[in-house]
Amino acid sequence: MFGRVVRHAGRVAHDPTTYLGAAAHYRYGRPPYSPELEMNLAREAGLDGHGRLLDVGCGPGILTVRLAALFDEVVALDPDGDMLAEGQRAAHDSGLTNIRWVQATAEDLPAAAPGPYWLVTFGQSFHWTDEPRVAEAVYDMLEPGGCLALIGHTTEGRPKPPGPGVPAIPHTEIQTLVAKHLGSTTRAGQGTRAPRTHRFQDVLARTRFGVPRALFLPGIPDLVRETESVLAGYFSTAFSAPHLYPDGGKRFASEVRELLANHSPTGRFWDWPGDTELVLARREPNIEQRDQSTVA
Ligand SMILES: C[S@@+](CC[C@H](N)C(=O)[O-])C[C@H]1O[C@@H](n2cnc3c(N)ncnc32)[C@H](O)[C@@H]1O
């Protein structure tokens, strides 16, 4: 039913079952990025409502839908057809008509979605790709002076706000339940996934982009989620996607519900995914752009 996992250039290529069953849970289960994302991206990347955006690993169009109004044209690319269908629905509901949805992997670039683009975004998706090779391909697809933006949540080194006065999501206990059902090695698709040991910054520094800039945008300090949304968050991940559980996740779901009921009688939880980290790298501007920026 699904394409088999293929190997090229010594690397394991995309496993089409990675997010199987996760798309329907994604928008309901995932915390939003910083409310200041658009403003900061517009300022840092010089967005003026024109040009083209490519959102790679767009999933259900989280960034795509938020950023589409800042561009003339948008291409949203993801290998998972169910994710793309969710994204199309969300774009339709928001009345957006300037987005083209492409089913492909980042490794299929540039052929799958030829440039040029003013901005290429990866929201929690760059780590799924052959990072150095994909960054080099993106460099060639950008207009001179255009930007690559890697976006994700981070708690590392970020101050923790006091919270809204409801219990925090008991992630450690929920992860113990995941391990009880799926084992203690992180699962992904038909295989497992080793913990990440390197930073995006270091990968980009070794490409033509050079050392990128990292910015931290304030996360939502008082985000409250309901029990079902917390559960959806787990089903939206690759490591706890519904297909991994022999019964589709029914027993896991009832155990999580019971655990959450014990933690919060109101069924409300504080979610602190951290601030939003924006790693920005720019393609070398052309000579006129460089001269203008010197004058400015
Ligand atoms: C965590 S989701 C991110 C969705 C969305 N960009 C966001 O910011 O929430 C990761 C997405 O990366 C996609 N993905 C996985 N491997 C990929 C690859 N090789 N190329 C492009 N996208 C990939 C998955 O299908 C999934 O939709």
The ligand as an SDF file (V2000), in Angstrom:
LIG
                    3D

 27 29  0  0  0  0  0  0  0  0999 V2000
    6.7560   18.2610   12.4930 C   0  0  0  0  0  0  0  0  0  0  0  0
    5.9870   18.3840   10.9330 S   0  0  0  0  0  0  0  0  0  0  0  0
    6.0840   20.1330   10.6250 C   0  0  0  0  0  0  0  0  0  0  0  0
    4.8440   20.7360   10.0020 C   0  0  0  0  0  0  0  0  0  0  0  0
    4.8580   22.2490    9.8820 C   0  0  0  0  0  0  0  0  0  0  0  0
    5.9230   22.6960    9.0120 N   0  0  0  0  0  0  0  0  0  0  0  0
    4.9890   22.9680   11.2110 C   0  0  0  0  0  0  0  0  0  0  0  0
    5.7440   23.9380   11.2850 O   0  0  0  0  0  0  0  0  0  0  0  0
    4.3140   22.5990   12.1580 O   0  0  0  0  0  0  0  0  0  0  0  0
    7.2470   17.7490    9.8900 C   0  0  0  0  0  0  0  0  0  0  0  0
    6.8200   17.6140    8.4450 C   0  0  0  0  0  0  0  0  0  0  0  0
    7.9890   17.3100    7.6800 O   0  0  0  0  0  0  0  0  0  0  0  0
    7.5930   16.4350    6.6330 C   0  0  0  0  0  0  0  0  0  0  0  0
    8.7650   15.7230    6.1100 N   0  0  0  0  0  0  0  0  0  0  0  0
    9.3270   14.5660    6.5530 C   0  0  0  0  0  0  0  0  0  0  0  0
   10.3700   14.2270    5.7800 N   0  0  0  0  0  0  0  0  0  0  0  0
   10.5040   15.2000    4.8520 C   0  0  0  0  0  0  0  0  0  0  0  0
   11.3900   15.4170    3.7560 C   0  0  0  0  0  0  0  0  0  0  0  0
   12.3890   14.5720    3.4950 N   0  0  0  0  0  0  0  0  0  0  0  0
   11.1920   16.5140    2.9900 N   0  0  0  0  0  0  0  0  0  0  0  0
   10.2100   17.3870    3.2520 C   0  0  0  0  0  0  0  0  0  0  0  0
    9.3300   17.2320    4.2800 N   0  0  0  0  0  0  0  0  0  0  0  0
    9.4780   16.1510    5.0560 C   0  0  0  0  0  0  0  0  0  0  0  0
    6.5740   15.5170    7.2860 C   0  0  0  0  0  0  0  0  0  0  0  0
    5.7520   14.8700    6.3330 O   0  0  0  0  0  0  0  0  0  0  0  0
    5.8260   16.4840    8.1910 C   0  0  0  0  0  0  0  0  0  0  0  0
    4.6720   16.9890    7.5740 O   0  0  0  0  0  0  0  0  0  0  0  0
  1  2  1  0
  2  3  1  0
  2 10  1  0
  3  4  1  0
  4  5  1  0
  5  6  1  0
  5  7  1  0
  7  8  2  0
  7  9  1  0
 10 11  1  0
 11 12  1  0
 11 26  1  0
 12 13  1  0
 13 14  1  0
 13 24  1  0
 14 15  1  0
 14 23  1  0
 15 16  2  0
 16 17  1  0
 17 18  1  0
 17 23  2  0
 18 19  1  0
 18 20  2  0
 20 21  1  0
 21 22  2  0
 22 23  1  0
 24 25  1  0
 24 26  1  0
 26 27  1  0
M  CHG  2   2   1   9  -1
M  END
$$$$
